[in-house]
Amino acid sequence: MFIGREEELNKLENLFQKGRASLVVCMGRRRIGKSALIQQIGKKADVFLEFQGLPPRPGLRREDQLKSFAEQLASQTRLPALPFASWAQALGLLGTVIK
């Protein structure tokens, strides 16, 4: 049960009811329940893929984030951890995985 998250749950529920894939970016401070909120809606899906970005740190590069995304994608699908040159390439491949 989520207290005070009715608006967020309604928005996610509306996306889910569309019956097609959606990309949801959930940002905010640490430890406020973002992951739990997304996982709650994910319970209703036939296929649910969850990706978390690396936390900010000095020296973090786009390539590090892309590598982490590739590893997370591989761990949740049958794909190998492919090297991505760009986010467009990474999200393009994700789009082929989500039917």
Protein Blocks (a to p, Z undefined) as FASTA:
>chain_A
ZZhilmmmmmmmmmmmnopacdddddddehiopmmmmmmmmmmpmbdcddddddddehia
fklmmmmmmmmmmmmmmbdcdddfbfklmmmmmmmmpZZ
